[in-house]
Amino acid sequence: MIRTFDDLVVGTVERFGRYEMKREEIIAFARDYDPQPFHLSDAAAAQSLFGRVAASGWQTAAATMRMVVDHWKANGYDKGSLGGIGTDELRWLKPVYPGDILSVEVELLEKIPSRSKPDRGVVRARWTTLNQHGEAVMTQISIGMMQRRTASDQD
């Protein structure tokens, strides 16, 4: 089943996903994309506000995206998605450390049907990434485009 813009209900909150942040992956990600010392070295991290190696916020964002896409695929939304438009208000609230287990909570904030293209609409959702203690480690407002049902889909 293809789930579309029309299936979404503003105010709906879903919690899902499980992603364990592994030390080797944290260091490999940092080496490739965010090579700050506190992501790469125990000694450097000990001298930082983190106190130990911490994941890049960009890796937390990537892990969050992975959990969201996996959830979409499991629930039929991946075929209705037309892609992302942007992200607003991205905030890294707490460090993510090796061994932390992340999950995601998504609240649908708004649906805006396109005025010029009736086959699509824009959705805004608050994504909150949580650690294993239920603490928010990252938040963002995701803005995406979704396919709408056509008259032929209703038949």
PyRosetta script that sets phi, psi and omega in degrees:
from pyrosetta import init, pose_from_sequence

init()
pose = pose_from_sequence("MIRTFDDLVVGTVERFGRYEMKREEIIAFARDYDPQPFHLSDAAAAQSLFGRVAASGWQTAAATMRMVVDHWKANGYDKGSLGGIGTDELRWLKPVYPGDILSVEVELLEKIPSRSKPDRGVVRARWTTLNQHGEAVMTQISIGMMQRRTASDQD")
pose.set_psi(1, 135.7)
pose.set_omega(1, 173.6)
pose.set_phi(2, -92.3)
pose.set_psi(2, 122.0)
pose.set_omega(2, 176.1)
pose.set_phi(3, -99.2)
pose.set_psi(3, 139.3)
pose.set_omega(3, -171.7)
pose.set_phi(4, -126.7)
pose.set_psi(4, -179.4)
pose.set_omega(4, 173.9)
pose.set_phi(5, -46.1)
pose.set_psi(5, -42.3)
pose.set_omega(5, -175.3)
pose.set_phi(6, -67.2)
pose.set_psi(6, -21.6)
pose.set_omega(6, 179.9)
pose.set_phi(7, -82.7)
pose.set_psi(7, -15.9)
pose.set_omega(7, -175.8)
pose.set_phi(8, -79.4)
pose.set_psi(8, 142.8)
pose.set_omega(8, -179.6)
pose.set_phi(9, -122.3)
pose.set_psi(9, 119.5)
pose.set_omega(9, 178.6)
pose.set_phi(10, -58.7)
pose.set_psi(10, 136.8)
pose.set_omega(10, -178.9)
pose.set_phi(11, 96.4)
pose.set_psi(11, -13.6)
pose.set_omega(11, 178.5)
pose.set_phi(12, -64.4)
pose.set_psi(12, 136.5)
pose.set_omega(12, 176.5)
pose.set_phi(13, -122.6)
pose.set_psi(13, 129.1)
pose.set_omega(13, 177.5)
pose.set_phi(14, -125.5)
pose.set_psi(14, 141.2)
pose.set_omega(14, 175.4)
pose.set_phi(15, -123.7)
pose.set_psi(15, 131.9)
pose.set_omega(15, -173.3)
pose.set_phi(16, -161.6)
pose.set_psi(16, 175.5)
pose.set_omega(16, 171.1)
pose.set_phi(17, 89.6)
pose.set_psi(17, 159.9)
pose.set_omega(17, 174.2)
pose.set_phi(18, -158.0)
pose.set_psi(18, 118.9)
pose.set_omega(18, 179.0)
pose.set_phi(19, -139.3)
pose.set_psi(19, 117.2)
pose.set_omega(19, 178.3)
pose.set_phi(20, -90.2)
pose.set_psi(20, 127.5)
pose.set_omega(20, 178.5)
pose.set_phi(21, -84.5)
pose.set_psi(21, 111.1)
pose.set_omega(21, -177.4)
pose.set_phi(22, -95.4)
pose.set_psi(22, 139.6)
pose.set_omega(22, -177.2)
pose.set_phi(23, -53.2)
pose.set_psi(23, -46.7)
pose.set_omega(23, -177.6)
pose.set_phi(24, -62.0)
pose.set_psi(24, -39.7)
pose.set_omega(24, 179.4)
pose.set_phi(25, -69.2)
pose.set_psi(25, -37.7)
pose.set_omega(25, 178.2)
pose.set_phi(26, -60.7)
pose.set_psi(26, -47.1)
pose.set_omega(26, -178.6)
pose.set_phi(27, -68.6)
pose.set_psi(27, -41.7)
pose.set_omega(27, 179.2)
pose.set_phi(28, -63.6)
pose.set_psi(28, -43.8)
pose.set_omega(28, 178.6)
pose.set_phi(29, -61.1)
pose.set_psi(29, -46.5)
pose.set_omega(29, -179.4)
pose.set_phi(30, -62.1)
pose.set_psi(30, -42.0)
pose.set_omega(30, 179.8)
pose.set_phi(31, -58.6)
pose.set_psi(31, -40.8)
pose.set_omega(31, -176.5)
pose.set_phi(32, -82.7)
pose.set_psi(32, -34.0)
pose.set_omega(32, -168.0)
pose.set_phi(33, -128.0)
pose.set_psi(33, -21.4)
pose.set_omega(33, -175.8)
pose.set_phi(34, -149.7)
pose.set_psi(34, 67.3)
pose.set_omega(34, -168.8)
pose.set_phi(35, -78.3)
pose.set_psi(35, 49.3)
pose.set_omega(35, 174.3)
pose.set_phi(36, -80.6)
pose.set_psi(36, 143.1)
pose.set_omega(36, -172.6)
pose.set_phi(37, -54.4)
pose.set_psi(37, -37.1)
pose.set_omega(37, -176.9)
pose.set_phi(38, -72.7)
pose.set_psi(38, -8.6)
pose.set_omega(38, 172.5)
pose.set_phi(39, -94.1)
pose.set_psi(39, -14.4)
pose.set_omega(39, -170.4)
pose.set_phi(40, -112.5)
pose.set_psi(40, -27.5)
pose.set_omega(40, -168.4)
pose.set_phi(41, -135.9)
pose.set_psi(41, 132.6)
pose.set_omega(41, 175.5)
pose.set_phi(42, -61.0)
pose.set_psi(42, -42.4)
pose.set_omega(42, -178.2)
pose.set_phi(43, -63.0)
pose.set_psi(43, -46.7)
pose.set_omega(43, 179.3)
pose.set_phi(44, -67.0)
pose.set_psi(44, -40.2)
pose.set_omega(44, -179.9)
pose.set_phi(45, -64.7)
pose.set_psi(45, -34.2)
pose.set_omega(45, 179.2)
pose.set_phi(46, -63.4)
pose.set_psi(46, -27.4)
pose.set_omega(46, 179.5)
pose.set_phi(47, -89.3)
pose.set_psi(47, -2.9)
pose.set_omega(47, -177.1)
pose.set_phi(48, -99.8)
pose.set_psi(48, 176.0)
pose.set_omega(48, 176.9)
pose.set_phi(49, -67.2)
pose.set_psi(49, -17.0)
pose.set_omega(49, 179.7)
pose.set_phi(50, -77.7)
pose.set_psi(50, -32.3)
pose.set_omega(50, 179.3)
pose.set_phi(51, 81.0)
pose.set_psi(51, -20.3)
pose.set_omega(51, 177.4)
pose.set_phi(52, -158.3)
pose.set_psi(52, 168.8)
pose.set_omega(52, -178.7)
pose.set_phi(53, -53.8)
pose.set_psi(53, 130.9)
pose.set_omega(53, 179.2)
pose.set_phi(54, -126.7)
pose.set_psi(54, 150.7)
pose.set_omega(54, 178.8)
pose.set_phi(55, -70.6)
pose.set_psi(55, 147.9)
pose.set_omega(55, 170.4)
pose.set_phi(56, -63.3)
pose.set_psi(56, 141.7)
pose.set_omega(56, 174.2)
pose.set_phi(57, -58.7)
pose.set_psi(57, -31.7)
pose.set_omega(57, 179.2)
pose.set_phi(58, -68.0)
pose.set_psi(58, -31.6)
pose.set_omega(58, 175.8)
pose.set_phi(59, -70.4)
pose.set_psi(59, -38.5)
pose.set_omega(59, 175.6)
pose.set_phi(60, -60.6)
pose.set_psi(60, -42.3)
pose.set_omega(60, 177.8)
pose.set_phi(61, -63.5)
pose.set_psi(61, -40.7)
pose.set_omega(61, 179.7)
pose.set_phi(62, -66.9)
pose.set_psi(62, -41.3)
pose.set_omega(62, 177.7)
pose.set_phi(63, -63.8)
pose.set_psi(63, -38.3)
pose.set_omega(63, 177.4)
pose.set_phi(64, -62.2)
pose.set_psi(64, -46.3)
pose.set_omega(64, 179.2)
pose.set_phi(65, -59.7)
pose.set_psi(65, -40.9)
pose.set_omega(65, 179.2)
pose.set_phi(66, -59.3)
pose.set_psi(66, -46.1)
pose.set_omega(66, -179.8)
pose.set_phi(67, -65.0)
pose.set_psi(67, -38.6)
pose.set_omega(67, 179.6)
pose.set_phi(68, -65.0)
pose.set_psi(68, -47.4)
pose.set_omega(68, -179.1)
pose.set_phi(69, -64.1)
pose.set_psi(69, -41.3)
pose.set_omega(69, 176.6)
pose.set_phi(70, -59.6)
pose.set_psi(70, -40.7)
pose.set_omega(70, 178.1)
pose.set_phi(71, -65.1)
pose.set_psi(71, -43.4)
pose.set_omega(71, 178.1)
pose.set_phi(72, -59.1)
pose.set_psi(72, -46.7)
pose.set_omega(72, -179.4)
pose.set_phi(73, -60.1)
pose.set_psi(73, -42.5)
pose.set_omega(73, -178.2)
pose.set_phi(74, -67.9)
pose.set_psi(74, -20.4)
pose.set_omega(74, -175.1)
pose.set_phi(75, -118.4)
pose.set_psi(75, 11.4)
pose.set_omega(75, 173.3)
pose.set_phi(76, 81.6)
pose.set_psi(76, 7.2)
pose.set_omega(76, -179.4)
pose.set_phi(77, -84.8)
pose.set_psi(77, -17.4)
pose.set_omega(77, -176.9)
pose.set_phi(78, -62.5)
pose.set_psi(78, -33.1)
pose.set_omega(78, -179.0)
pose.set_phi(79, -77.6)
pose.set_psi(79, -21.3)
pose.set_omega(79, 178.3)
pose.set_phi(80, -90.6)
pose.set_psi(80, -12.8)
pose.set_omega(80, -179.4)
pose.set_phi(81, -75.7)
pose.set_psi(81, 134.6)
pose.set_omega(81, 176.4)
pose.set_phi(82, -107.7)
pose.set_psi(82, 7.1)
pose.set_omega(82, 176.2)
pose.set_phi(83, 111.1)
pose.set_psi(83, 168.3)
pose.set_omega(83, -179.9)
pose.set_phi(84, -88.4)
pose.set_psi(84, 150.4)
pose.set_omega(84, 176.4)
pose.set_phi(85, -104.1)
pose.set_psi(85, -33.0)
pose.set_omega(85, -179.8)
pose.set_phi(86, 171.2)
pose.set_psi(86, -178.0)
pose.set_omega(86, 177.9)
pose.set_phi(87, -135.2)
pose.set_psi(87, 133.5)
pose.set_omega(87, 175.2)
pose.set_phi(88, -114.7)
pose.set_psi(88, 155.0)
pose.set_omega(88, 169.8)
pose.set_phi(89, 56.1)
pose.set_psi(89, 38.7)
pose.set_omega(89, 176.5)
pose.set_phi(90, -68.0)
pose.set_psi(90, 125.8)
pose.set_omega(90, -179.9)
pose.set_phi(91, -136.0)
pose.set_psi(91, 132.8)
pose.set_omega(91, 172.2)
pose.set_phi(92, -100.1)
pose.set_psi(92, 112.1)
pose.set_omega(92, -169.8)
pose.set_phi(93, -94.6)
pose.set_psi(93, -33.4)
pose.set_omega(93, -178.9)
pose.set_phi(94, -143.7)
pose.set_psi(94, 150.6)
pose.set_omega(94, 176.1)
pose.set_phi(95, -65.2)
pose.set_psi(95, 151.7)
pose.set_omega(95, 173.2)
pose.set_phi(96, -113.6)
pose.set_psi(96, 127.4)
pose.set_omega(96, -174.8)
pose.set_phi(97, -113.8)
pose.set_psi(97, 161.1)
pose.set_omega(97, 173.8)
pose.set_phi(98, -53.5)
pose.set_psi(98, 136.1)
pose.set_omega(98, -179.2)
pose.set_phi(99, 92.5)
pose.set_psi(99, -15.8)
pose.set_omega(99, 176.6)
pose.set_phi(100, -65.2)
pose.set_psi(100, 143.4)
pose.set_omega(100, 178.6)
pose.set_phi(101, -114.9)
pose.set_psi(101, 118.4)
pose.set_omega(101, -174.7)
pose.set_phi(102, -98.2)
pose.set_psi(102, 151.4)
pose.set_omega(102, 170.1)
pose.set_phi(103, -141.6)
pose.set_psi(103, 175.3)
pose.set_omega(103, -174.8)
pose.set_phi(104, -131.5)
pose.set_psi(104, 143.3)
pose.set_omega(104, 169.8)
pose.set_phi(105, -121.4)
pose.set_psi(105, 129.1)
pose.set_omega(105, -179.0)
pose.set_phi(106, -121.2)
pose.set_psi(106, 127.3)
pose.set_omega(106, 175.4)
pose.set_phi(107, -116.4)
pose.set_psi(107, 122.6)
pose.set_omega(107, 178.3)
pose.set_phi(108, -77.0)
pose.set_psi(108, 117.9)
pose.set_omega(108, -175.4)
pose.set_phi(109, -92.4)
pose.set_psi(109, -37.3)
pose.set_omega(109, -170.5)
pose.set_phi(110, -160.4)
pose.set_psi(110, 145.9)
pose.set_omega(110, 171.9)
pose.set_phi(111, -126.0)
pose.set_psi(111, 130.2)
pose.set_omega(111, -179.1)
pose.set_phi(112, -128.1)
pose.set_psi(112, 106.2)
pose.set_omega(112, 176.6)
pose.set_phi(113, -64.7)
pose.set_psi(113, 140.9)
pose.set_omega(113, 177.0)
pose.set_phi(114, -69.7)
pose.set_psi(114, 135.4)
pose.set_omega(114, 176.8)
pose.set_phi(115, -80.7)
pose.set_psi(115, -30.4)
pose.set_omega(115, -175.8)
pose.set_phi(116, -96.1)
pose.set_psi(116, -21.3)
pose.set_omega(116, -178.2)
pose.set_phi(117, -131.8)
pose.set_psi(117, 93.1)
pose.set_omega(117, -173.8)
pose.set_phi(118, -67.5)
pose.set_psi(118, -5.4)
pose.set_omega(118, 179.2)
pose.set_phi(119, -87.0)
pose.set_psi(119, 4.7)
pose.set_omega(119, -176.9)
pose.set_phi(120, -151.2)
pose.set_psi(120, 167.6)
pose.set_omega(120, 176.5)
pose.set_phi(121, -153.8)
pose.set_psi(121, 165.4)
pose.set_omega(121, -179.2)
pose.set_phi(122, -105.7)
pose.set_psi(122, 138.2)
pose.set_omega(122, 176.7)
pose.set_phi(123, -122.4)
pose.set_psi(123, 142.1)
pose.set_omega(123, 174.4)
pose.set_phi(124, -118.8)
pose.set_psi(124, 132.3)
pose.set_omega(124, -178.8)
pose.set_phi(125, -140.3)
pose.set_psi(125, 143.5)
pose.set_omega(125, 173.6)
pose.set_phi(126, -89.8)
pose.set_psi(126, 121.5)
pose.set_omega(126, 176.2)
pose.set_phi(127, -104.2)
pose.set_psi(127, 125.7)
pose.set_omega(127, 176.0)
pose.set_phi(128, -119.1)
pose.set_psi(128, 121.4)
pose.set_omega(128, 176.6)
pose.set_phi(129, -94.4)
pose.set_psi(129, 129.7)
pose.set_omega(129, -175.4)
pose.set_phi(130, -116.5)
pose.set_psi(130, 149.1)
pose.set_omega(130, 172.5)
pose.set_phi(131, -90.9)
pose.set_psi(131, -177.4)
pose.set_omega(131, -175.7)
pose.set_phi(132, -65.3)
pose.set_psi(132, -13.4)
pose.set_omega(132, 178.0)
pose.set_phi(133, -94.6)
pose.set_psi(133, 3.0)
pose.set_omega(133, -177.9)
pose.set_phi(134, 78.7)
pose.set_psi(134, 13.0)
pose.set_omega(134, 179.2)
pose.set_phi(135, -87.8)
pose.set_psi(135, 136.1)
pose.set_omega(135, 176.8)
pose.set_phi(136, -70.3)
pose.set_psi(136, 126.8)
pose.set_omega(136, 177.0)
pose.set_phi(137, -108.8)
pose.set_psi(137, -19.7)
pose.set_omega(137, 179.4)
pose.set_phi(138, -156.3)
pose.set_psi(138, 143.5)
pose.set_omega(138, 171.7)
pose.set_phi(139, -134.2)
pose.set_psi(139, 154.5)
pose.set_omega(139, 174.8)
pose.set_phi(140, -161.2)
pose.set_psi(140, 157.0)
pose.set_omega(140, 170.4)
pose.set_phi(141, -103.7)
pose.set_psi(141, 115.7)
pose.set_omega(141, -179.7)
pose.set_phi(142, -93.5)
pose.set_psi(142, 137.0)
pose.set_omega(142, 178.7)
pose.set_phi(143, -121.9)
pose.set_psi(143, 120.5)
pose.set_omega(143, -177.3)
pose.set_phi(144, -135.2)
pose.set_psi(144, 166.8)
pose.set_omega(144, 177.9)
pose.set_phi(145, -111.8)
pose.set_psi(145, 135.5)
pose.set_omega(145, -179.4)
pose.set_phi(146, -126.4)
pose.set_psi(146, 145.9)
pose.set_omega(146, 174.8)
pose.set_phi(147, -68.2)
pose.set_psi(147, 144.9)
pose.set_omega(147, 173.7)
pose.set_phi(148, -105.4)
pose.set_psi(148, 158.5)
pose.set_omega(148, 175.2)
pose.set_phi(149, -72.1)
pose.set_psi(149, 146.3)
pose.set_omega(149, 175.1)
pose.set_phi(150, -101.8)
pose.set_psi(150, 171.5)
pose.set_omega(150, 179.6)
pose.set_phi(151, -58.1)
pose.set_psi(151, -37.2)
pose.set_omega(151, -179.7)
pose.set_phi(152, -68.2)
pose.set_psi(152, -26.6)
pose.set_omega(152, 177.8)
pose.set_phi(153, -70.6)
pose.set_psi(153, -22.6)
pose.set_omega(153, -175.9)
pose.set_phi(154, -79.2)
pose.set_psi(154, -20.8)
pose.set_omega(154, -175.8)
pose.set_phi(155, -74.6)
pose.dump_pdb("model.pdb")
